[in-house]
Amino acid sequence: MDDDLQLEAWLRVAAADIAPKKLRQLAEAFEFDARRLLDAGRKAWGDACPDLMLKQAGRLEDSAKIDVTEGMATARRLQANVITFADPAYPANLRPLADAPAVLFVRGELVADDRYAIAIVGSRRASTYGLAISDRFSRELAARGLTIVSGGARGIDTRAHAGALNAGGRTVAFIGSGLDISYPAENRKLFERIATSGQGAVVSEYGFGSTPEPWRFPARNRLISGMTMGTLVIESPIDSGAILTANNAAAQGRDVFAVPGPIETGRNTGSHKLIQEGAKLVQSPQDILDELGLLTLTSTDGSVASASLPPAPSNLDPEQRRILDMLNLQARSVDSLIVESTYAAPMVVGILTMLELKGLARRVPGNSFVRVL
């Protein structure tokens, strides 16, 4: 019953369309209890989030009164649920984002191993070449244990999701509308398959009934890249959403990969510019696994296994061992390592440099480091 009451409350909160940073600030102040948040009122909201504008507070007041009977019926029909930032099931890779959503609406299931994920994005008007590349990379990477993340759009996205499912792997689709609205419409069966196959999830930060407005798609792109260890761009023009996703990935300290293509068609201008600017040119799925420091996540019997980190080498001194143990396959900022270790900043920087020289750690954008397997 409490879960139903929280779902009702979150449907009301979502209807207010508060910007992610502000909504999470509000939610944190009320311990991610949407009922408490709605009951608190304007003064408490202003105290919790001084940047909350009057019109936003007004929308919250209005949304607290709306009838969500239809939304609850939709949730039951879709077997959808909510995952808040406070839930253990909230995607680990999204947590470090400054604008991580306070709540996600989910069909299907998110699992802990989804932290080992790669985004595959590209043109909606993909060529036969681009579709074939998307199918190959998604199949092979999914078969090796990586979760394939994309945006459910036509073209490259669609083929990436389908390739992962066909390989028996996992896939997550972040969509730019409510879970009850399939966009594009022709992907309704694909979203249903993802949600009901036991091989992934369809996820949105928008409440039921949210239409696919143009502004929602650039916003959701940060979640596609943020959910993953890196983003692969296949056949993308220079002004596409895929390039925005790649830029988000770089800003988030994640790897960016791009597949080169023919230069005559103009379909690959964005991909090639990414390569010119430092994205990793990849010609095979193995290139991505090598760059991420992953041999495989798949057991010998074909089942997906957690990528366990090897023990620290015995020849490390205690301080080096401690810093190495704090690193994993997700980027950790130098500042966070200093705070957690309580070591002086020059010591941490020196240890990281030594671990990098020994091939145990790798520097990534954003003054951060990852563990090398």
C-alpha positions, 0 to 999 in steps of 0.5 A: 500500500505504501508503495502505491501511495508513493507512486501516486505522489511521484506521479503528482510531483512529476506532473509539475515538470521541475528541472532535475537539479531542483527536484532532486534538491527538494526530494533530498530535503524530504528524504525522497518521500514524495508525500512529505514533499507535496504536503510541505508547502511553499515555505518549506520548498523555498527553504529546501531549494532557494532557487525554486521560482514562484511559478515552479512552486505554483506548479507543485501546488497545482500538481498536488491536487490532480487526480492520478487514478488514470496514471495508477491504472496505467502503471498497473497495466504496464507493470511499471514502478518508480525508483528514487535516488535513495533506492539501492536499485537506482543505477549506480552510474547515474548517481555521480551526475549533478543532474541525476533524476530524483525519480525514474519510471521503469518498465522491466528490471534494472540490475546491478550489472547494468553498470557495465554498459555501453551506449550505442547511438547514431543516425535515425536515417541510417544507411545499410552500412550503419545498421549493419555496424550497429547490429554487429557491435550490439550483438557482440558486446551484449554477448560479452556481458555489456548492457547496451543502452540507447534512446529507442529512436529509429535507425541506429538506436533501434538496431542496437536494442534489437541486436542486444536482445537477439544476442541474449544480452541486456539492453536499456532504453531511455525514452523522451516521453512517458512510459505509456507513449511509444515514440516512435510508434513503430517501436511499440513492440520493441519497447514491449519486448525489452520490458517483458523479456527479462533482458532489460528495461524501458526508463523515463524520468517523465511521468505518464502522459508526457508527450515527446516534446523536442526539448525532452530528447536532449535532456534524456541524452545525458542519461543515455551517456551517464548510464554507461562506461562509454558512448559509441557513435555510429554514422552520425551527422554533425548536428545530431542528437548522437553528437550531443550524447557523445559530448555529454559522455565526455563532460561526464568523464566517460569514454567516447568511441566512434566508427569511421565511415564513407566520406562522400555521403555526409552521414559520418561528418559528426563521427569523424569530427569526434575522432578528430577531437580525440574520440577513440576510433574503433573498428571492432567490438574488441577495440572497445573492450580493450580500451575499457580494460575489460577482457569479458564479462561472460562466463565460460558457460555463456551466462553473464557474470559480474566483472570482479576486480582482481586483487591488488598486486602484493608489491604495492605499499599500503597507501597505494593498495588503499587508493587502488582498492578505491578505484573501480570501472567507473570514473572516480575524481581525484577530489573524491579520492582525497576526501575518502582516503583522508590522505594529503592531496599531493600524496594521492596525486603521486600514488595515482601517477605511480598506479598509472605508470604500473598500468593499474589505473588510467586517467580519464577526462574530468581529473578522474581515474578508473581501474584497469583490469 
